[in-house]
Amino acid sequence: MWLQQYRKDGLRWYMPALIRNIYGKDIDPSDDISDGWRLMQQINQEINGLKMRIEEEN
């Protein structure tokens, strides 16, 4: 796992709403960014229970 390779104990998402949606809102699914959703899901599945996750929204 890449977090272990680089000796990291967790991952910090900054503005995950903007990774998921072009306007940073979950109101209209047509504005969703499918690659952003997929990236976050894949990373979260990989580190599930093994590493700390922090999300920061403004």
C-alpha positions in Angstrom: 0.0 0.0 0.0 1.4 3.4 -1.0 0.7 4.9 2.5 2.9 2.3 4.1 5.5 2.8 1.4 5.8 6.5 2.2 5.4 5.9 5.9 2.2 7.9 6.3 -0.4 7.2 9.0 -3.4 8.8 7.3 -4.9 10.8 4.6 -6.3 14.3 4.6 -9.0 15.2 2.1 -9.2 19.0 1.5 -12.6 20.1 0.1 -13.9 16.6 -0.8 -17.1 18.3 -1.9 -15.3 19.8 -4.8 -13.7 16.5 -5.7 -17.2 15.0 -5.9 -19.1 17.8 -7.5 -18.2 20.8 -9.8 -20.1 23.2 -7.5 -19.2 21.5 -4.2 -22.8 20.7 -3.5 -24.7 17.4 -3.4 -27.9 19.0 -4.6 -27.9 18.1 -8.3 -26.4 14.7 -9.3 -25.9 15.9 -12.9 -23.1 18.2 -11.5 -21.2 15.2 -10.0 -17.7 14.3 -11.1 -17.7 10.6 -11.6 -13.9 10.3 -11.6 -13.8 12.2 -8.3 -16.3 9.9 -6.7 -14.5 6.9 -8.0 -11.1 8.1 -6.8 -12.4 8.8 -3.3 -14.2 5.4 -3.1 -11.1 3.5 -4.3 -8.8 5.2 -1.8 -11.2 4.8 1.1 -11.6 1.1 0.3 -7.9 0.7 0.2 -7.2 2.4 3.6 -10.5 1.3 5.3 -9.7 0.6 9.0 -6.0 0.8 8.5 -5.3 4.5 8.3 -6.8 7.7 9.7 -8.9 9.9 7.4 -9.6 13.6 7.9 -11.9 15.7 5.7 -11.8 19.4 5.8 -14.5 21.6 4.3 -14.7 25.4 4.3 
